[in-house]
Amino acid sequence: MSEIVRLDWRPALARSVLLRHDRVRGVELLVLPERVVVLRGSAGSVVELCDGEREVAAIVGELERRHPGAPVADEVPRFLAGLQAEGWLR
């Protein structure tokens, strides 16, 4: 399992990664060199908040506001750690 990230980290997409919406499938995509990753569920809304300005704590707070009762504080830092481990976030 991935490590949990620091709450003061300000994640942003790596320079070679783009977030795009696929209108046909109705999903968000991470477009990488030679690869496309389909983001399911609320993953796209999490990545969309990774703008390099917001800290992880602010991202969690915003998602808790949008999704009351969801286990955001536990799941989002792990999810972001996984994206960082893949090299998709800096």
Phi and psi restraints in degrees (range 20) as a CNS / XPLOR table:
assign (resid 1 and name C) (resid 2 and name N)
       (resid 2 and name CA) (resid 2 and name C) 1.0 -68.9 20.0 2
assign (resid 2 and name N) (resid 2 and name CA)
       (resid 2 and name C) (resid 3 and name N) 1.0 151.3 20.0 2
assign (resid 2 and name C) (resid 3 and name N)
       (resid 3 and name CA) (resid 3 and name C) 1.0 -67.8 20.0 2
assign (resid 3 and name N) (resid 3 and name CA)
       (resid 3 and name C) (resid 4 and name N) 1.0 158.4 20.0 2
assign (resid 3 and name C) (resid 4 and name N)
       (resid 4 and name CA) (resid 4 and name C) 1.0 -89.7 20.0 2
assign (resid 4 and name N) (resid 4 and name CA)
       (resid 4 and name C) (resid 5 and name N) 1.0 140.4 20.0 2
assign (resid 4 and name C) (resid 5 and name N)
       (resid 5 and name CA) (resid 5 and name C) 1.0 -81.5 20.0 2
assign (resid 5 and name N) (resid 5 and name CA)
       (resid 5 and name C) (resid 6 and name N) 1.0 162.9 20.0 2
assign (resid 5 and name C) (resid 6 and name N)
       (resid 6 and name CA) (resid 6 and name C) 1.0 -70.9 20.0 2
assign (resid 6 and name N) (resid 6 and name CA)
       (resid 6 and name C) (resid 7 and name N) 1.0 141.2 20.0 2
assign (resid 6 and name C) (resid 7 and name N)
       (resid 7 and name CA) (resid 7 and name C) 1.0 -71.7 20.0 2
assign (resid 7 and name N) (resid 7 and name CA)
       (resid 7 and name C) (resid 8 and name N) 1.0 -15.4 20.0 2
assign (resid 7 and name C) (resid 8 and name N)
       (resid 8 and name CA) (resid 8 and name C) 1.0 -96.4 20.0 2
assign (resid 8 and name N) (resid 8 and name CA)
       (resid 8 and name C) (resid 9 and name N) 1.0 2.5 20.0 2
assign (resid 8 and name C) (resid 9 and name N)
       (resid 9 and name CA) (resid 9 and name C) 1.0 -69.4 20.0 2
assign (resid 9 and name N) (resid 9 and name CA)
       (resid 9 and name C) (resid 10 and name N) 1.0 141.2 20.0 2
assign (resid 9 and name C) (resid 10 and name N)
       (resid 10 and name CA) (resid 10 and name C) 1.0 -110.9 20.0 2
assign (resid 10 and name N) (resid 10 and name CA)
       (resid 10 and name C) (resid 11 and name N) 1.0 84.8 20.0 2
assign (resid 10 and name C) (resid 11 and name N)
       (resid 11 and name CA) (resid 11 and name C) 1.0 -68.4 20.0 2
assign (resid 11 and name N) (resid 11 and name CA)
       (resid 11 and name C) (resid 12 and name N) 1.0 145.8 20.0 2
assign (resid 11 and name C) (resid 12 and name N)
       (resid 12 and name CA) (resid 12 and name C) 1.0 -144.3 20.0 2
assign (resid 12 and name N) (resid 12 and name CA)
       (resid 12 and name C) (resid 13 and name N) 1.0 154.3 20.0 2
assign (resid 12 and name C) (resid 13 and name N)
       (resid 13 and name CA) (resid 13 and name C) 1.0 -61.4 20.0 2
assign (resid 13 and name N) (resid 13 and name CA)
       (resid 13 and name C) (resid 14 and name N) 1.0 142.5 20.0 2
assign (resid 13 and name C) (resid 14 and name N)
       (resid 14 and name CA) (resid 14 and name C) 1.0 -61.0 20.0 2
assign (resid 14 and name N) (resid 14 and name CA)
       (resid 14 and name C) (resid 15 and name N) 1.0 154.7 20.0 2
assign (resid 14 and name C) (resid 15 and name N)
       (resid 15 and name CA) (resid 15 and name C) 1.0 -58.0 20.0 2
assign (resid 15 and name N) (resid 15 and name CA)
       (resid 15 and name C) (resid 16 and name N) 1.0 -29.6 20.0 2
assign (resid 15 and name C) (resid 16 and name N)
       (resid 16 and name CA) (resid 16 and name C) 1.0 -91.6 20.0 2
assign (resid 16 and name N) (resid 16 and name CA)
       (resid 16 and name C) (resid 17 and name N) 1.0 7.4 20.0 2
assign (resid 16 and name C) (resid 17 and name N)
       (resid 17 and name CA) (resid 17 and name C) 1.0 -115.9 20.0 2
assign (resid 17 and name N) (resid 17 and name CA)
       (resid 17 and name C) (resid 18 and name N) 1.0 134.3 20.0 2
assign (resid 17 and name C) (resid 18 and name N)
       (resid 18 and name CA) (resid 18 and name C) 1.0 -121.2 20.0 2
assign (resid 18 and name N) (resid 18 and name CA)
       (resid 18 and name C) (resid 19 and name N) 1.0 143.2 20.0 2
assign (resid 18 and name C) (resid 19 and name N)
       (resid 19 and name CA) (resid 19 and name C) 1.0 -99.8 20.0 2
assign (resid 19 and name N) (resid 19 and name CA)
       (resid 19 and name C) (resid 20 and name N) 1.0 123.1 20.0 2
assign (resid 19 and name C) (resid 20 and name N)
       (resid 20 and name CA) (resid 20 and name C) 1.0 -133.6 20.0 2
assign (resid 20 and name N) (resid 20 and name CA)
       (resid 20 and name C) (resid 21 and name N) 1.0 151.2 20.0 2
assign (resid 20 and name C) (resid 21 and name N)
       (resid 21 and name CA) (resid 21 and name C) 1.0 -98.4 20.0 2
assign (resid 21 and name N) (resid 21 and name CA)
       (resid 21 and name C) (resid 22 and name N) 1.0 130.3 20.0 2
assign (resid 21 and name C) (resid 22 and name N)
       (resid 22 and name CA) (resid 22 and name C) 1.0 -96.5 20.0 2
assign (resid 22 and name N) (resid 22 and name CA)
       (resid 22 and name C) (resid 23 and name N) 1.0 105.0 20.0 2
assign (resid 22 and name C) (resid 23 and name N)
       (resid 23 and name CA) (resid 23 and name C) 1.0 -66.0 20.0 2
assign (resid 23 and name N) (resid 23 and name CA)
       (resid 23 and name C) (resid 24 and name N) 1.0 -32.0 20.0 2
assign (resid 23 and name C) (resid 24 and name N)
       (resid 24 and name CA) (resid 24 and name C) 1.0 -65.7 20.0 2
assign (resid 24 and name N) (resid 24 and name CA)
       (resid 24 and name C) (resid 25 and name N) 1.0 -47.8 20.0 2
assign (resid 24 and name C) (resid 25 and name N)
       (resid 25 and name CA) (resid 25 and name C) 1.0 -89.0 20.0 2
assign (resid 25 and name N) (resid 25 and name CA)
       (resid 25 and name C) (resid 26 and name N) 1.0 -16.0 20.0 2
assign (resid 25 and name C) (resid 26 and name N)
       (resid 26 and name CA) (resid 26 and name C) 1.0 69.2 20.0 2
assign (resid 26 and name N) (resid 26 and name CA)
       (resid 26 and name C) (resid 27 and name N) 1.0 35.2 20.0 2
assign (resid 26 and name C) (resid 27 and name N)
       (resid 27 and name CA) (resid 27 and name C) 1.0 -132.0 20.0 2
assign (resid 27 and name N) (resid 27 and name CA)
       (resid 27 and name C) (resid 28 and name N) 1.0 163.2 20.0 2
assign (resid 27 and name C) (resid 28 and name N)
       (resid 28 and name CA) (resid 28 and name C) 1.0 -90.5 20.0 2
assign (resid 28 and name N) (resid 28 and name CA)
       (resid 28 and name C) (resid 29 and name N) 1.0 147.4 20.0 2
assign (resid 28 and name C) (resid 29 and name N)
       (resid 29 and name CA) (resid 29 and name C) 1.0 -126.2 20.0 2
assign (resid 29 and name N) (resid 29 and name CA)
       (resid 29 and name C) (resid 30 and name N) 1.0 144.2 20.0 2
assign (resid 29 and name C) (resid 30 and name N)
       (resid 30 and name CA) (resid 30 and name C) 1.0 -99.5 20.0 2
assign (resid 30 and name N) (resid 30 and name CA)
       (resid 30 and name C) (resid 31 and name N) 1.0 117.7 20.0 2
assign (resid 30 and name C) (resid 31 and name N)
       (resid 31 and name CA) (resid 31 and name C) 1.0 -99.2 20.0 2
assign (resid 31 and name N) (resid 31 and name CA)
       (resid 31 and name C) (resid 32 and name N) 1.0 116.3 20.0 2
assign (resid 31 and name C) (resid 32 and name N)
       (resid 32 and name CA) (resid 32 and name C) 1.0 -116.2 20.0 2
assign (resid 32 and name N) (resid 32 and name CA)
       (resid 32 and name C) (resid 33 and name N) 1.0 163.7 20.0 2
assign (resid 32 and name C) (resid 33 and name N)
       (resid 33 and name CA) (resid 33 and name C) 1.0 -58.8 20.0 2
assign (resid 33 and name N) (resid 33 and name CA)
       (resid 33 and name C) (resid 34 and name N) 1.0 121.2 20.0 2
assign (resid 33 and name C) (resid 34 and name N)
       (resid 34 and name CA) (resid 34 and name C) 1.0 66.3 20.0 2
assign (resid 34 and name N) (resid 34 and name CA)
       (resid 34 and name C) (resid 35 and name N) 1.0 18.9 20.0 2
assign (resid 34 and name C) (resid 35 and name N)
       (resid 35 and name CA) (resid 35 and name C) 1.0 -162.4 20.0 2
assign (resid 35 and name N) (resid 35 and name CA)
       (resid 35 and name C) (resid 36 and name N) 1.0 148.4 20.0 2
assign (resid 35 and name C) (resid 36 and name N)
       (resid 36 and name CA) (resid 36 and name C) 1.0 -128.8 20.0 2
assign (resid 36 and name N) (resid 36 and name CA)
       (resid 36 and name C) (resid 37 and name N) 1.0 132.6 20.0 2
assign (resid 36 and name C) (resid 37 and name N)
       (resid 37 and name CA) (resid 37 and name C) 1.0 -112.9 20.0 2
assign (resid 37 and name N) (resid 37 and name CA)
       (resid 37 and name C) (resid 38 and name N) 1.0 125.1 20.0 2
assign (resid 37 and name C) (resid 38 and name N)
       (resid 38 and name CA) (resid 38 and name C) 1.0 -86.0 20.0 2
assign (resid 38 and name N) (resid 38 and name CA)
       (resid 38 and name C) (resid 39 and name N) 1.0 125.3 20.0 2
assign (resid 38 and name C) (resid 39 and name N)
       (resid 39 and name CA) (resid 39 and name C) 1.0 -95.2 20.0 2
assign (resid 39 and name N) (resid 39 and name CA)
       (resid 39 and name C) (resid 40 and name N) 1.0 121.7 20.0 2
assign (resid 39 and name C) (resid 40 and name N)
       (resid 40 and name CA) (resid 40 and name C) 1.0 -98.6 20.0 2
assign (resid 40 and name N) (resid 40 and name CA)
       (resid 40 and name C) (resid 41 and name N) 1.0 158.8 20.0 2
assign (resid 40 and name C) (resid 41 and name N)
       (resid 41 and name CA) (resid 41 and name C) 1.0 59.7 20.0 2
assign (resid 41 and name N) (resid 41 and name CA)
       (resid 41 and name C) (resid 42 and name N) 1.0 -133.9 20.0 2
assign (resid 41 and name C) (resid 42 and name N)
       (resid 42 and name CA) (resid 42 and name C) 1.0 -90.0 20.0 2
assign (resid 42 and name N) (resid 42 and name CA)
       (resid 42 and name C) (resid 43 and name N) 1.0 7.6 20.0 2
assign (resid 42 and name C) (resid 43 and name N)
       (resid 43 and name CA) (resid 43 and name C) 1.0 -58.1 20.0 2
assign (resid 43 and name N) (resid 43 and name CA)
       (resid 43 and name C) (resid 44 and name N) 1.0 -38.3 20.0 2
assign (resid 43 and name C) (resid 44 and name N)
       (resid 44 and name CA) (resid 44 and name C) 1.0 -63.7 20.0 2
assign (resid 44 and name N) (resid 44 and name CA)
       (resid 44 and name C) (resid 45 and name N) 1.0 -38.8 20.0 2
assign (resid 44 and name C) (resid 45 and name N)
       (resid 45 and name CA) (resid 45 and name C) 1.0 -69.7 20.0 2
assign (resid 45 and name N) (resid 45 and name CA)
       (resid 45 and name C) (resid 46 and name N) 1.0 -28.1 20.0 2
assign (resid 45 and name C) (resid 46 and name N)
       (resid 46 and name CA) (resid 46 and name C) 1.0 -69.9 20.0 2
assign (resid 46 and name N) (resid 46 and name CA)
       (resid 46 and name C) (resid 47 and name N) 1.0 -49.7 20.0 2
assign (resid 46 and name C) (resid 47 and name N)
       (resid 47 and name CA) (resid 47 and name C) 1.0 -63.3 20.0 2
assign (resid 47 and name N) (resid 47 and name CA)
       (resid 47 and name C) (resid 48 and name N) 1.0 -36.0 20.0 2
assign (resid 47 and name C) (resid 48 and name N)
       (resid 48 and name CA) (resid 48 and name C) 1.0 -58.5 20.0 2
assign (resid 48 and name N) (resid 48 and name CA)
       (resid 48 and name C) (resid 49 and name N) 1.0 -30.4 20.0 2
assign (resid 48 and name C) (resid 49 and name N)
       (resid 49 and name CA) (resid 49 and name C) 1.0 -80.8 20.0 2
assign (resid 49 and name N) (resid 49 and name CA)
       (resid 49 and name C) (resid 50 and name N) 1.0 -8.5 20.0 2
assign (resid 49 and name C) (resid 50 and name N)
       (resid 50 and name CA) (resid 50 and name C) 1.0 -84.6 20.0 2
assign (resid 50 and name N) (resid 50 and name CA)
       (resid 50 and name C) (resid 51 and name N) 1.0 77.7 20.0 2
assign (resid 50 and name C) (resid 51 and name N)
       (resid 51 and name CA) (resid 51 and name C) 1.0 -105.8 20.0 2
assign (resid 51 and name N) (resid 51 and name CA)
       (resid 51 and name C) (resid 52 and name N) 1.0 4.1 20.0 2
assign (resid 51 and name C) (resid 52 and name N)
       (resid 52 and name CA) (resid 52 and name C) 1.0 82.3 20.0 2
assign (resid 52 and name N) (resid 52 and name CA)
       (resid 52 and name C) (resid 53 and name N) 1.0 -7.7 20.0 2
assign (resid 52 and name C) (resid 53 and name N)
       (resid 53 and name CA) (resid 53 and name C) 1.0 -100.3 20.0 2
assign (resid 53 and name N) (resid 53 and name CA)
       (resid 53 and name C) (resid 54 and name N) 1.0 -42.2 20.0 2
assign (resid 53 and name C) (resid 54 and name N)
       (resid 54 and name CA) (resid 54 and name C) 1.0 -84.0 20.0 2
assign (resid 54 and name N) (resid 54 and name CA)
       (resid 54 and name C) (resid 55 and name N) 1.0 137.9 20.0 2
assign (resid 54 and name C) (resid 55 and name N)
       (resid 55 and name CA) (resid 55 and name C) 1.0 -78.1 20.0 2
assign (resid 55 and name N) (resid 55 and name CA)
       (resid 55 and name C) (resid 56 and name N) 1.0 160.6 20.0 2
assign (resid 55 and name C) (resid 56 and name N)
       (resid 56 and name CA) (resid 56 and name C) 1.0 -55.1 20.0 2
assign (resid 56 and name N) (resid 56 and name CA)
       (resid 56 and name C) (resid 57 and name N) 1.0 -40.5 20.0 2
assign (resid 56 and name C) (resid 57 and name N)
       (resid 57 and name CA) (resid 57 and name C) 1.0 -59.7 20.0 2
assign (resid 57 and name N) (resid 57 and name CA)
       (resid 57 and name C) (resid 58 and name N) 1.0 -38.7 20.0 2
assign (resid 57 and name C) (resid 58 and name N)
       (resid 58 and name CA) (resid 58 and name C) 1.0 -70.7 20.0 2
assign (resid 58 and name N) (resid 58 and name CA)
       (resid 58 and name C) (resid 59 and name N) 1.0 -37.3 20.0 2
assign (resid 58 and name C) (resid 59 and name N)
       (resid 59 and name CA) (resid 59 and name C) 1.0 -62.7 20.0 2
assign (resid 59 and name N) (resid 59 and name CA)
       (resid 59 and name C) (resid 60 and name N) 1.0 -46.6 20.0 2
assign (resid 59 and name C) (resid 60 and name N)
       (resid 60 and name CA) (resid 60 and name C) 1.0 -59.9 20.0 2
assign (resid 60 and name N) (resid 60 and name CA)
       (resid 60 and name C) (resid 61 and name N) 1.0 -45.8 20.0 2
assign (resid 60 and name C) (resid 61 and name N)
       (resid 61 and name CA) (resid 61 and name C) 1.0 -59.5 20.0 2
assign (resid 61 and name N) (resid 61 and name CA)
       (resid 61 and name C) (resid 62 and name N) 1.0 -44.2 20.0 2
assign (resid 61 and name C) (resid 62 and name N)
       (resid 62 and name CA) (resid 62 and name C) 1.0 -63.4 20.0 2
assign (resid 62 and name N) (resid 62 and name CA)
       (resid 62 and name C) (resid 63 and name N) 1.0 -43.0 20.0 2
assign (resid 62 and name C) (resid 63 and name N)
       (resid 63 and name CA) (resid 63 and name C) 1.0 -70.5 20.0 2
assign (resid 63 and name N) (resid 63 and name CA)
       (resid 63 and name C) (resid 64 and name N) 1.0 -32.8 20.0 2
assign (resid 63 and name C) (resid 64 and name N)
       (resid 64 and name CA) (resid 64 and name C) 1.0 -64.6 20.0 2
assign (resid 64 and name N) (resid 64 and name CA)
       (resid 64 and name C) (resid 65 and name N) 1.0 -37.2 20.0 2
assign (resid 64 and name C) (resid 65 and name N)
       (resid 65 and name CA) (resid 65 and name C) 1.0 -66.0 20.0 2
assign (resid 65 and name N) (resid 65 and name CA)
       (resid 65 and name C) (resid 66 and name N) 1.0 -41.7 20.0 2
assign (resid 65 and name C) (resid 66 and name N)
       (resid 66 and name CA) (resid 66 and name C) 1.0 -72.4 20.0 2
assign (resid 66 and name N) (resid 66 and name CA)
       (resid 66 and name C) (resid 67 and name N) 1.0 -32.3 20.0 2
assign (resid 66 and name C) (resid 67 and name N)
       (resid 67 and name CA) (resid 67 and name C) 1.0 -129.5 20.0 2
assign (resid 67 and name N) (resid 67 and name CA)
       (resid 67 and name C) (resid 68 and name N) 1.0 70.0 20.0 2
assign (resid 67 and name C) (resid 68 and name N)
       (resid 68 and name CA) (resid 68 and name C) 1.0 -56.7 20.0 2
assign (resid 68 and name N) (resid 68 and name CA)
       (resid 68 and name C) (resid 69 and name N) 1.0 136.0 20.0 2
assign (resid 68 and name C) (resid 69 and name N)
       (resid 69 and name CA) (resid 69 and name C) 1.0 87.0 20.0 2
assign (resid 69 and name N) (resid 69 and name CA)
       (resid 69 and name C) (resid 70 and name N) 1.0 -12.3 20.0 2
assign (resid 69 and name C) (resid 70 and name N)
       (resid 70 and name CA) (resid 70 and name C) 1.0 -76.3 20.0 2
assign (resid 70 and name N) (resid 70 and name CA)
       (resid 70 and name C) (resid 71 and name N) 1.0 149.7 20.0 2
assign (resid 70 and name C) (resid 71 and name N)
       (resid 71 and name CA) (resid 71 and name C) 1.0 -77.4 20.0 2
assign (resid 71 and name N) (resid 71 and name CA)
       (resid 71 and name C) (resid 72 and name N) 1.0 50.9 20.0 2
assign (resid 71 and name C) (resid 72 and name N)
       (resid 72 and name CA) (resid 72 and name C) 1.0 -60.9 20.0 2
assign (resid 72 and name N) (resid 72 and name CA)
       (resid 72 and name C) (resid 73 and name N) 1.0 -46.2 20.0 2
assign (resid 72 and name C) (resid 73 and name N)
       (resid 73 and name CA) (resid 73 and name C) 1.0 -61.0 20.0 2
assign (resid 73 and name N) (resid 73 and name CA)
       (resid 73 and name C) (resid 74 and name N) 1.0 -28.2 20.0 2
assign (resid 73 and name C) (resid 74 and name N)
       (resid 74 and name CA) (resid 74 and name C) 1.0 -87.5 20.0 2
assign (resid 74 and name N) (resid 74 and name CA)
       (resid 74 and name C) (resid 75 and name N) 1.0 -42.6 20.0 2
assign (resid 74 and name C) (resid 75 and name N)
       (resid 75 and name CA) (resid 75 and name C) 1.0 -83.5 20.0 2
assign (resid 75 and name N) (resid 75 and name CA)
       (resid 75 and name C) (resid 76 and name N) 1.0 -38.9 20.0 2
assign (resid 75 and name C) (resid 76 and name N)
       (resid 76 and name CA) (resid 76 and name C) 1.0 -64.1 20.0 2
assign (resid 76 and name N) (resid 76 and name CA)
       (resid 76 and name C) (resid 77 and name N) 1.0 -48.0 20.0 2
assign (resid 76 and name C) (resid 77 and name N)
       (resid 77 and name CA) (resid 77 and name C) 1.0 -58.9 20.0 2
assign (resid 77 and name N) (resid 77 and name CA)
       (resid 77 and name C) (resid 78 and name N) 1.0 -37.1 20.0 2
assign (resid 77 and name C) (resid 78 and name N)
       (resid 78 and name CA) (resid 78 and name C) 1.0 -66.7 20.0 2
assign (resid 78 and name N) (resid 78 and name CA)
       (resid 78 and name C) (resid 79 and name N) 1.0 -42.7 20.0 2
assign (resid 78 and name C) (resid 79 and name N)
       (resid 79 and name CA) (resid 79 and name C) 1.0 -60.3 20.0 2
assign (resid 79 and name N) (resid 79 and name CA)
       (resid 79 and name C) (resid 80 and name N) 1.0 -46.6 20.0 2
assign (resid 79 and name C) (resid 80 and name N)
       (resid 80 and name CA) (resid 80 and name C) 1.0 -63.8 20.0 2
assign (resid 80 and name N) (resid 80 and name CA)
       (resid 80 and name C) (resid 81 and name N) 1.0 -37.9 20.0 2
assign (resid 80 and name C) (resid 81 and name N)
       (resid 81 and name CA) (resid 81 and name C) 1.0 -62.0 20.0 2
assign (resid 81 and name N) (resid 81 and name CA)
       (resid 81 and name C) (resid 82 and name N) 1.0 -39.2 20.0 2
assign (resid 81 and name C) (resid 82 and name N)
       (resid 82 and name CA) (resid 82 and name C) 1.0 -64.7 20.0 2
assign (resid 82 and name N) (resid 82 and name CA)
       (resid 82 and name C) (resid 83 and name N) 1.0 -41.4 20.0 2
assign (resid 82 and name C) (resid 83 and name N)
       (resid 83 and name CA) (resid 83 and name C) 1.0 -65.6 20.0 2
assign (resid 83 and name N) (resid 83 and name CA)
       (resid 83 and name C) (resid 84 and name N) 1.0 -37.7 20.0 2
assign (resid 83 and name C) (resid 84 and name N)
       (resid 84 and name CA) (resid 84 and name C) 1.0 -66.1 20.0 2
assign (resid 84 and name N) (resid 84 and name CA)
       (resid 84 and name C) (resid 85 and name N) 1.0 -42.2 20.0 2
assign (resid 84 and name C) (resid 85 and name N)
       (resid 85 and name CA) (resid 85 and name C) 1.0 -61.8 20.0 2
assign (resid 85 and name N) (resid 85 and name CA)
       (resid 85 and name C) (resid 86 and name N) 1.0 -33.0 20.0 2
assign (resid 85 and name C) (resid 86 and name N)
       (resid 86 and name CA) (resid 86 and name C) 1.0 -74.9 20.0 2
assign (resid 86 and name N) (resid 86 and name CA)
       (resid 86 and name C) (resid 87 and name N) 1.0 -14.6 20.0 2
assign (resid 86 and name C) (resid 87 and name N)
       (resid 87 and name CA) (resid 87 and name C) 1.0 89.4 20.0 2
assign (resid 87 and name N) (resid 87 and name CA)
       (resid 87 and name C) (resid 88 and name N) 1.0 12.4 20.0 2
assign (resid 87 and name C) (resid 88 and name N)
       (resid 88 and name CA) (resid 88 and name C) 1.0 -88.7 20.0 2
assign (resid 88 and name N) (resid 88 and name CA)
       (resid 88 and name C) (resid 89 and name N) 1.0 -18.3 20.0 2
assign (resid 88 and name C) (resid 89 and name N)
       (resid 89 and name CA) (resid 89 and name C) 1.0 -120.5 20.0 2
assign (resid 89 and name N) (resid 89 and name CA)
       (resid 89 and name C) (resid 90 and name N) 1.0 148.6 20.0 2
